[in-house]
Amino acid sequence: MSDPQPDEEIRQGITVVVPVKGRVELMRRLLESLAAAVPYCAEPAEVVVVDDSPETEAAEHRANCRRYDARYVEGPSHVGAKRNLGARLARYDLVCFIDSDCRADPELLDRHVKALRTAPPEVAAVAGPAVLAEGDTVVYRLMRRSWLLNGHHEDPRRYTRMTSAATCNLAVRREVFQAVGGFPENSPHPTGGEDVEFGLRLIDAGHYTACEPTAVVTHDSASSDTFGAVFRRLTNYGRSEQWLCVVRPERRRRRVNPVSTLALTTVAALATSRRTRGRSLLAVPAAFGVLLAAQARPLLGDDRSVRALAESAGCAMLEWIFDLGAVDGAVRERRPGLLFAGFSWPDDTAHLRTGEQ
């Protein structure tokens, strides 16, 4: 990532970078919340919006940026490239990344600034929680049980420091950000995986991400309210996991992918059905039941009611969309071995639960 050619020297303060495509009303709400947060910040602050929307929506974004005193920039489609561009254009030495479907707490920027200013040099970034807004759909209720969809966003409430953090609420030292190359821009999908790879780049350079539980954004529930929204997010996550397995082979692990397992079981059952007079086909529902039970059990918690059992089973089946995305990612990468592989989430000393030493 090349250095910018700024007209003025980089000063102390914080630049908020927001990548966006579409989402005009959600983006307007975010800009409104950021405009309210700027006066609370002890240091100067600015907002940079990097957009690749169609012209009609782009015009609305430009109008909202003028209204809320944000800089508007046309950018590429890849979200990592958008964030990198925004960081290059930053006027200040701290950069905060927020997603367009979030809303900032009034004290968000001040919390990030104070956390980074008082942190030791090895802390290159500070992550805050993204709290999911309440939804009222069936899909929302099911996916509230899932860590896969939104759990990573709330990890800064559970950990004191992390190897990687979601970029919907992440502040970084600009100098370190540029030194490690920023976010990857070569992933095959516009979104997904770039936050994990960036966190690992920080670890490789001797840094880590600290958590600040009081630096809060609210994540809109729209991305968890409908089957279509959940399908898009989880398939992207699954594909991105396989890309991470390719770029970080040392973190690849063997994994029972239920979609791959069911497909293999079905093929084997069909191939032997004539010889077994159809009895081999019973293996398919049996495998389905075993895999579903294994996935649903951790989602159940202490509640053993019929409703909890039904919701856990429904959530587990929706989580298989992630595994479907992983299968698609393995096919796209032309690596059959990834059909039964996954990414090993970091368990090193940089990932500490609150209270651990």
Sine and cosine of phi, psi and omega as CSV:
sin_phi,cos_phi,sin_psi,cos_psi,sin_omega,cos_omega
0.00,0.00,0.87,-0.49,-0.07,-1.00
-0.98,0.20,0.41,-0.91,0.04,-1.00
-0.96,0.28,0.45,-0.89,0.03,-1.00
-0.97,0.23,0.11,-0.99,0.11,-0.99
-0.90,-0.43,0.96,0.29,-0.13,-0.99
-0.96,0.28,0.45,-0.89,0.07,-1.00
-0.99,0.12,-0.25,0.97,-0.01,-1.00
-0.66,-0.75,0.37,-0.93,-0.02,-1.00
-0.93,0.38,0.59,-0.81,0.06,-1.00
-0.91,0.41,0.79,-0.61,-0.06,-1.00
-0.91,-0.42,0.17,-0.99,0.07,-1.00
-0.94,0.33,0.71,-0.70,-0.02,-1.00
0.41,-0.91,-0.18,-0.98,-0.05,-1.00
-0.69,-0.72,0.74,-0.67,0.08,-1.00
-0.96,-0.30,0.79,-0.61,0.06,-1.00
-1.00,-0.09,0.81,-0.58,0.02,-1.00
-0.93,-0.37,0.80,-0.60,-0.02,-1.00
-0.82,-0.58,0.93,-0.37,0.13,-0.99
-0.99,0.14,0.61,-0.80,-0.05,-1.00
-0.46,-0.89,0.49,-0.87,0.23,-0.97
-0.54,-0.84,0.87,-0.50,-0.09,-1.00
0.93,0.36,-0.60,-0.80,0.07,-1.00
0.77,0.63,0.71,0.70,-0.13,-0.99
-0.87,0.50,-0.75,0.66,-0.06,-1.00
-0.94,0.35,-0.64,0.77,0.06,-1.00
-0.89,0.46,-0.66,0.75,0.01,-1.00
-0.91,0.42,-0.62,0.78,0.03,-1.00
-0.88,0.48,-0.66,0.75,0.02,-1.00
-0.90,0.45,-0.64,0.77,0.03,-1.00
-0.90,0.44,-0.73,0.69,0.00,-1.00
-0.87,0.50,-0.63,0.78,0.04,-1.00
-0.88,0.47,-0.69,0.73,0.00,-1.00
-0.93,0.36,-0.59,0.81,0.03,-1.00
-0.93,0.36,-0.63,0.78,0.05,-1.00
-0.87,0.49,-0.55,0.83,0.05,-1.00
-0.97,0.25,-0.44,0.90,-0.03,-1.00
-0.99,0.15,-0.48,0.88,-0.07,-1.00
-0.84,0.55,-0.72,0.69,-0.02,-1.00
-0.89,0.45,-0.39,0.92,0.01,-1.00
-0.98,0.19,-0.25,0.97,-0.10,-1.00
-0.98,0.18,0.70,-0.71,-0.02,-1.00
-0.95,0.32,-0.28,0.96,-0.01,-1.00
-0.85,-0.53,0.29,-0.96,0.04,-1.00
-0.85,0.52,0.53,-0.85,-0.03,-1.00
-0.62,-0.79,0.48,-0.88,0.06,-1.00
-0.58,-0.81,0.27,-0.96,0.01,-1.00
-0.80,-0.59,0.77,-0.64,0.05,-1.00
-0.87,-0.50,0.84,-0.54,0.02,-1.00
-0.96,-0.26,0.83,-0.56,0.01,-1.00
-0.92,-0.39,0.89,-0.46,-0.26,-0.97
-0.78,-0.63,0.58,-0.82,0.16,-0.99
-0.73,-0.68,0.58,0.81,0.00,-1.00
-0.95,0.30,0.37,-0.93,0.19,-0.98
-0.84,0.54,0.36,-0.93,-0.19,-0.98
-0.83,0.55,-0.66,0.75,-0.03,-1.00
-0.86,0.50,-0.73,0.68,0.02,-1.00
-0.95,0.32,-0.57,0.82,0.04,-1.00
-0.87,0.49,-0.64,0.77,0.02,-1.00
-0.88,0.47,-0.62,0.78,0.03,-1.00
-0.92,0.38,-0.64,0.77,0.06,-1.00
-0.89,0.46,-0.68,0.73,0.00,-1.00
-0.88,0.47,-0.65,0.76,0.01,-1.00
-0.90,0.43,-0.67,0.75,0.02,-1.00
-0.93,0.37,-0.57,0.82,0.06,-1.00
-0.90,0.44,-0.66,0.75,0.06,-1.00
-0.89,0.45,-0.64,0.77,-0.04,-1.00
-0.91,0.42,-0.62,0.78,-0.08,-1.00
-0.95,-0.30,0.31,0.95,0.12,-0.99
0.86,0.51,0.74,0.67,0.07,-1.00
-0.91,-0.42,0.46,-0.89,0.07,-1.00
-1.00,0.07,0.73,-0.68,0.02,-1.00
-0.96,-0.26,0.73,-0.69,0.00,-1.00
-0.69,-0.72,0.73,-0.68,0.15,-0.99
-0.97,0.24,0.68,-0.74,-0.07,-1.00
-0.63,-0.77,-0.06,-1.00,0.00,-1.00
-0.97,0.22,0.06,-1.00,-0.02,-1.00
-0.99,0.11,-0.47,0.88,-0.05,-1.00
-0.95,0.31,0.79,-0.62,-0.11,-0.99
-0.91,0.41,-0.57,0.82,0.05,-1.00
-0.90,0.43,-0.66,0.75,0.03,-1.00
-0.91,0.41,-0.59,0.81,0.06,-1.00
-0.88,0.47,-0.74,0.67,-0.02,-1.00
-0.90,0.44,-0.64,0.77,0.02,-1.00
-0.89,0.46,-0.66,0.75,0.02,-1.00
-0.89,0.45,-0.71,0.70,0.03,-1.00
-0.87,0.50,-0.64,0.77,0.02,-1.00
-0.91,0.40,-0.60,0.80,0.03,-1.00
-0.91,0.42,-0.52,0.85,-0.04,-1.00
-1.00,0.02,-0.03,1.00,-0.09,-1.00
-0.91,0.42,0.65,-0.76,0.05,-1.00
-1.00,0.03,-0.26,0.97,-0.13,-0.99
-0.88,-0.48,0.25,-0.97,-0.15,-0.99
-1.00,0.09,-0.14,0.99,0.12,-0.99
-0.90,-0.43,0.63,-0.78,-0.01,-1.00
-0.80,-0.60,0.77,-0.64,0.02,-1.00
-0.91,-0.41,0.81,-0.59,0.02,-1.00
-0.98,-0.20,0.78,-0.62,0.04,-1.00
-0.71,-0.70,0.59,-0.81,0.03,-1.00
-1.00,0.07,0.42,-0.91,-0.11,-0.99
-0.94,0.34,-0.28,0.96,0.01,-1.00
-0.99,-0.16,0.46,0.89,0.04,-1.00
-0.87,-0.49,0.25,-0.97,0.12,-0.99
-0.76,-0.65,0.68,-0.73,-0.10,-1.00
-1.00,0.04,0.66,-0.75,0.18,-0.98
-0.93,0.38,0.55,-0.83,-0.03,-1.00
-0.82,0.57,-0.51,0.86,-0.04,-1.00
-0.99,-0.12,0.16,0.99,-0.10,-1.00
-0.83,0.56,-0.82,0.58,-0.10,-0.99
-0.91,0.41,-0.65,0.76,0.02,-1.00
-0.89,0.46,-0.64,0.77,0.02,-1.00
-0.89,0.45,-0.69,0.72,0.01,-1.00
-0.90,0.44,-0.70,0.71,-0.01,-1.00
-0.87,0.49,-0.75,0.66,-0.03,-1.00
-0.91,0.42,-0.60,0.80,0.00,-1.00
-0.91,0.42,-0.69,0.72,-0.02,-1.00
-0.96,0.28,-0.59,0.81,0.00,-1.00
-0.91,0.40,-0.53,0.85,-0.05,-1.00
-0.99,-0.11,-0.07,1.00,-0.04,-1.00
-0.99,0.15,0.45,-0.89,0.09,-1.00
-0.92,0.40,0.30,-0.95,-0.09,-1.00
-0.85,0.52,-0.50,0.87,-0.04,-1.00
-0.94,0.33,-0.24,0.97,0.09,-1.00
-0.99,0.12,0.96,-0.27,-0.03,-1.00
-1.00,-0.03,-0.33,0.94,-0.09,-1.00
-0.53,-0.85,0.39,-0.92,0.07,-1.00
-0.77,-0.64,0.79,-0.61,0.00,-1.00
-0.95,-0.30,0.68,-0.73,0.11,-0.99
-0.91,-0.42,0.34,-0.94,-0.02,-1.00
-0.97,0.26,0.53,-0.85,0.16,-0.99
-0.93,-0.37,0.96,-0.28,-0.08,-1.00
-1.00,0.05,0.80,-0.60,-0.04,-1.00
-0.96,0.30,0.79,-0.61,0.07,-1.00
-0.91,0.41,0.47,-0.88,-0.03,-1.00
-0.94,0.33,0.73,-0.69,0.09,-1.00
-0.91,-0.42,0.18,-0.98,-0.06,-1.00
-0.76,-0.65,0.36,0.93,0.01,-1.00
-0.99,-0.17,0.27,-0.96,0.04,-1.00
-0.89,0.46,-0.69,0.73,-0.01,-1.00
-0.87,0.49,-0.67,0.74,0.02,-1.00
-0.86,0.51,-0.72,0.69,-0.03,-1.00
-0.88,0.47,-0.62,0.78,0.02,-1.00
-0.91,0.41,-0.74,0.67,-0.12,-0.99
-0.98,0.21,-0.18,0.98,0.10,-1.00
-0.90,0.44,-0.36,0.93,0.04,-1.00
-0.99,0.16,-0.21,0.98,-0.17,-0.99
-1.00,-0.08,0.77,-0.64,0.16,-0.99
-0.97,0.24,-0.50,0.86,-0.10,-1.00
-0.83,0.56,-0.63,0.78,-0.14,-0.99
-1.00,0.10,-0.74,0.68,-0.12,-0.99
-0.74,-0.67,-0.11,0.99,-0.10,-1.00
-0.86,0.50,-0.62,0.78,-0.03,-1.00
-0.89,0.45,-0.48,0.87,-0.03,-1.00
-0.92,0.39,-0.46,0.89,-0.04,-1.00
-0.98,-0.19,0.07,1.00,0.00,-1.00
-0.84,0.54,-0.56,0.83,0.01,-1.00
-0.87,0.49,-0.21,0.98,0.13,-0.99
-1.00,0.10,-0.31,0.95,-0.08,-1.00
-0.96,-0.27,-0.28,0.96,-0.07,-1.00
-0.83,-0.56,0.39,-0.92,0.10,-0.99
-1.00,-0.10,-0.50,0.87,0.11,-0.99
-0.48,-0.88,0.42,-0.91,-0.15,-0.99
-0.64,-0.76,0.40,-0.92,0.10,-0.99
-0.98,0.20,-0.61,0.80,0.06,-1.00
-0.56,-0.83,0.42,-0.91,-0.03,-1.00
-0.61,-0.79,0.44,-0.90,0.01,-1.00
-0.91,0.42,0.62,-0.78,-0.08,-1.00
-1.00,0.05,0.21,0.98,0.10,-0.99
-0.98,0.20,-0.15,0.99,0.02,-1.00
-0.29,-0.96,0.97,0.23,-0.11,-0.99
-0.62,-0.79,0.82,-0.57,0.05,-1.00
-0.94,-0.35,0.66,-0.75,-0.08,-1.00
-0.71,-0.71,0.39,-0.92,0.16,-0.99
-0.98,0.22,0.85,-0.53,-0.11,-0.99
-0.87,0.50,-0.62,0.78,-0.03,-1.00
-0.88,0.47,-0.70,0.71,0.02,-1.00
-0.93,0.36,-0.65,0.76,0.02,-1.00
-0.80,0.59,-0.74,0.68,-0.01,-1.00
-0.94,0.33,-0.58,0.81,-0.04,-1.00
-0.90,0.45,-0.56,0.83,-0.02,-1.00
-1.00,-0.03,0.00,1.00,0.06,-1.00
1.00,-0.06,0.14,0.99,0.02,-1.00
0.91,0.41,-0.49,-0.87,0.01,-1.00
-1.00,0.09,0.53,-0.85,0.08,-1.00
-0.90,0.43,0.58,-0.82,0.03,-1.00
-0.89,-0.46,0.12,0.99,-0.09,-1.00
-0.96,-0.29,0.15,0.99,0.03,-1.00
-0.94,0.35,0.54,-0.84,-0.09,-1.00
-0.97,0.26,-0.08,1.00,-0.03,-1.00
-0.85,-0.52,0.62,-0.79,-0.04,-1.00
-0.86,0.51,-0.52,0.85,0.00,-1.00
-0.72,-0.69,0.46,-0.89,0.11,-0.99
0.96,-0.27,0.79,-0.62,0.09,-1.00
1.00,0.00,-0.39,0.92,-0.08,-1.00
-0.93,0.37,-0.49,0.87,0.01,-1.00
-0.94,0.35,-0.63,0.78,0.02,-1.00
-0.92,0.40,-0.72,0.69,0.00,-1.00
-0.89,0.46,-0.63,0.77,0.04,-1.00
-0.89,0.45,-0.69,0.72,0.03,-1.00
-0.87,0.50,-0.63,0.78,0.03,-1.00
-0.93,0.36,-0.54,0.84,0.08,-1.00
-0.90,0.44,-0.62,0.78,0.06,-1.00
-0.89,0.45,-0.69,0.72,0.03,-1.00
-0.87,0.49,-0.69,0.72,0.01,-1.00
-0.86,0.51,-0.51,0.86,-0.03,-1.00
-1.00,0.00,0.09,1.00,0.05,-1.00
1.00,0.01,0.30,0.95,0.00,-1.00
-0.90,-0.43,0.09,-1.00,0.14,-0.99
-0.46,-0.89,0.10,-0.99,-0.01,-1.00
-0.96,-0.27,0.84,-0.55,0.07,-1.00
-1.00,-0.01,0.34,-0.94,0.00,-1.00
-0.94,-0.33,0.66,-0.75,0.08,-1.00
-0.80,-0.60,1.00,-0.07,-0.12,-0.99
-0.91,0.42,-0.26,0.96,-0.01,-1.00
-1.00,-0.01,-0.10,0.99,0.05,-1.00
-1.00,-0.03,1.00,-0.04,-0.26,-0.96
-0.92,-0.38,0.65,-0.76,0.28,-0.96
-0.85,-0.52,0.40,-0.92,0.08,-1.00
-0.97,-0.26,0.83,-0.55,-0.02,-1.00
-1.00,-0.01,0.83,-0.56,-0.04,-1.00
-0.87,0.49,0.57,-0.82,-0.06,-1.00
-0.98,0.18,-0.11,0.99,-0.08,-1.00
-0.85,0.53,-0.51,0.86,-0.01,-1.00
-0.98,0.21,-0.05,1.00,0.01,-1.00
-0.81,-0.59,0.06,1.00,-0.14,-0.99
-1.00,0.06,-0.47,0.88,-0.12,-0.99
-0.82,-0.57,0.38,-0.93,0.03,-1.00
-0.88,0.48,-0.66,0.76,-0.02,-1.00
-0.87,0.49,-0.69,0.72,0.01,-1.00
-0.91,0.42,-0.70,0.72,0.02,-1.00
-0.90,0.43,-0.65,0.76,-0.01,-1.00
-0.88,0.48,-0.71,0.70,-0.01,-1.00
-0.89,0.45,-0.70,0.72,-0.04,-1.00
-0.92,0.39,-0.73,0.68,-0.08,-1.00
-0.94,0.34,-0.59,0.81,0.06,-1.00
-0.90,0.43,-0.65,0.76,0.06,-1.00
-0.88,0.47,-0.67,0.74,0.02,-1.00
-0.89,0.46,-0.69,0.73,0.00,-1.00
-0.90,0.44,-0.71,0.71,0.05,-1.00
-0.88,0.48,-0.67,0.74,-0.04,-1.00
-0.92,0.39,-0.54,0.84,0.04,-1.00
-0.87,0.48,-0.64,0.77,0.00,-1.00
-0.94,0.34,-0.58,0.82,0.10,-1.00
-0.89,0.45,-0.65,0.76,0.05,-1.00
-0.89,0.46,-0.58,0.82,0.05,-1.00
-0.90,0.44,-0.51,0.86,0.00,-1.00
-0.97,0.22,-0.73,0.69,-0.05,-1.00
-0.98,0.19,-0.35,0.94,0.04,-1.00
-0.80,-0.60,0.92,0.38,-0.08,-1.00
-0.88,0.48,-0.40,0.92,0.01,-1.00
-0.93,0.37,-0.28,0.96,0.00,-1.00
-0.96,-0.27,0.18,0.98,0.06,-1.00
-0.98,0.21,0.62,-0.78,0.01,-1.00
-0.64,-0.77,0.37,-0.93,0.09,-1.00
-0.96,0.29,0.61,-0.79,-0.09,-1.00
-0.45,-0.89,0.64,-0.77,0.08,-1.00
-0.99,0.15,0.98,-0.22,0.08,-1.00
-1.00,0.07,0.90,-0.43,-0.09,-1.00
-0.88,0.47,-0.55,0.84,0.01,-1.00
-0.93,0.37,-0.72,0.69,0.05,-1.00
-0.88,0.47,-0.66,0.75,-0.03,-1.00
-0.90,0.43,-0.70,0.72,0.02,-1.00
-0.91,0.42,-0.63,0.78,0.03,-1.00
-0.90,0.44,-0.70,0.71,0.00,-1.00
-0.91,0.42,-0.65,0.76,0.02,-1.00
-0.89,0.45,-0.66,0.75,0.00,-1.00
-0.91,0.42,-0.69,0.72,0.02,-1.00
-0.88,0.47,-0.72,0.70,-0.01,-1.00
-0.91,0.42,-0.63,0.77,0.00,-1.00
-0.91,0.41,-0.66,0.75,0.02,-1.00
-0.92,0.39,-0.62,0.78,-0.03,-1.00
-0.92,0.40,-0.47,0.88,-0.06,-1.00
-0.95,-0.32,0.08,1.00,-0.11,-0.99
-0.90,0.44,-0.61,0.79,-0.01,-1.00
-0.92,0.40,-0.69,0.72,-0.03,-1.00
-0.92,0.38,-0.52,0.85,-0.04,-1.00
-0.99,-0.15,0.14,0.99,-0.02,-1.00
0.83,0.55,0.62,0.78,0.10,-1.00
1.00,0.06,-0.16,0.99,-0.05,-1.00
-0.91,0.41,-0.47,0.88,-0.01,-1.00
-0.90,0.44,-0.40,0.92,0.00,-1.00
-0.92,0.40,-0.35,0.94,0.04,-1.00
-0.91,0.43,-0.33,0.95,0.01,-1.00
-0.91,0.42,-0.46,0.89,-0.05,-1.00
-0.92,0.38,-0.82,0.57,0.05,-1.00
-0.90,0.43,-0.52,0.85,0.04,-1.00
-0.90,0.44,-0.71,0.70,0.03,-1.00
-0.90,0.44,-0.64,0.76,0.03,-1.00
-0.85,0.52,-0.73,0.68,-0.02,-1.00
-0.89,0.45,-0.69,0.72,-0.01,-1.00
-0.90,0.43,-0.72,0.70,-0.02,-1.00
-0.91,0.41,-0.64,0.77,0.00,-1.00
-0.92,0.40,-0.68,0.73,0.01,-1.00
-0.88,0.47,-0.66,0.75,-0.01,-1.00
-0.90,0.43,-0.59,0.81,-0.01,-1.00
-0.98,0.18,-0.56,0.83,-0.08,-1.00
-0.98,0.20,-0.50,0.87,-0.11,-0.99
-0.84,0.54,-0.72,0.69,0.01,-1.00
-0.92,0.40,-0.33,0.94,-0.02,-1.00
-0.99,0.10,-0.20,0.98,-0.15,-0.99
-0.97,0.24,-0.63,0.77,-0.08,-1.00
0.95,0.31,-0.49,-0.87,-0.05,-1.00
-1.00,0.04,-0.23,0.97,-0.03,-1.00
-0.98,0.20,0.80,-0.60,0.00,-1.00
-0.89,-0.45,0.38,0.93,0.01,-1.00
-0.95,0.32,0.29,-0.96,0.02,-1.00
-0.87,0.49,-0.66,0.75,0.00,-1.00
-0.89,0.46,-0.67,0.74,0.01,-1.00
-0.90,0.44,-0.66,0.75,0.04,-1.00
-0.89,0.46,-0.68,0.73,-0.01,-1.00
-0.91,0.40,-0.68,0.73,-0.01,-1.00
-0.92,0.39,-0.62,0.79,0.01,-1.00
-0.91,0.41,-0.66,0.75,0.04,-1.00
-0.91,0.42,-0.67,0.74,0.03,-1.00
-0.90,0.44,-0.66,0.75,0.04,-1.00
-0.90,0.44,-0.67,0.75,0.01,-1.00
-0.87,0.50,-0.68,0.73,0.01,-1.00
-0.92,0.40,-0.59,0.81,0.08,-1.00
-0.92,0.38,-0.56,0.83,0.04,-1.00
-0.90,0.43,-0.40,0.92,0.05,-1.00
-0.90,0.43,-0.27,0.96,0.12,-0.99
-0.87,0.49,-0.61,0.79,0.09,-1.00
-0.85,0.53,-0.71,0.71,-0.01,-1.00
-0.93,0.38,-0.55,0.83,0.11,-0.99
-0.89,0.45,-0.66,0.75,0.08,-1.00
-0.89,0.46,-0.59,0.81,0.04,-1.00
-0.91,0.41,-0.62,0.78,0.07,-1.00
-0.89,0.46,-0.72,0.70,0.02,-1.00
-0.88,0.48,-0.64,0.77,0.03,-1.00
-0.89,0.45,-0.64,0.77,0.03,-1.00
-0.89,0.45,-0.65,0.76,0.02,-1.00
-0.91,0.42,-0.70,0.72,-0.01,-1.00
-0.90,0.44,-0.60,0.80,0.03,-1.00
-0.98,0.19,-0.14,0.99,-0.03,-1.00
0.84,0.54,0.71,0.71,0.00,-1.00
-0.76,-0.64,1.00,-0.01,-0.03,-1.00
-0.85,0.53,-0.48,0.88,-0.01,-1.00
-0.88,0.47,-0.38,0.92,0.00,-1.00
-0.97,0.23,-0.18,0.98,0.03,-1.00
-0.89,0.45,-0.40,0.92,0.05,-1.00
-0.79,-0.61,0.71,0.70,0.01,-1.00
-0.62,-0.78,0.33,-0.95,0.04,-1.00
-0.46,-0.89,0.08,-1.00,-0.03,-1.00
-1.00,0.00,0.73,-0.68,0.01,-1.00
-1.00,0.04,0.94,-0.33,0.00,-1.00
-0.91,0.41,0.62,-0.79,-0.12,-0.99
-0.84,0.55,0.68,-0.74,0.07,-1.00
-0.78,-0.63,0.40,0.92,-0.04,-1.00
-0.99,0.12,-0.10,-1.00,-0.12,-0.99
-0.95,0.31,-0.17,0.99,0.04,-1.00
-0.98,0.21,-0.19,0.98,-0.05,-1.00
-0.93,-0.37,1.00,-0.02,-0.12,-0.99
-0.90,-0.45,0.71,-0.71,0.11,-0.99
-0.96,0.29,0.44,-0.90,0.04,-1.00
-0.84,0.54,0.76,-0.65,0.00,-1.00
0.99,-0.16,-0.31,0.95,0.04,-1.00
-0.98,0.19,0.48,-0.88,0.03,-1.00
-0.97,-0.22,0.00,0.00,0.00,0.00
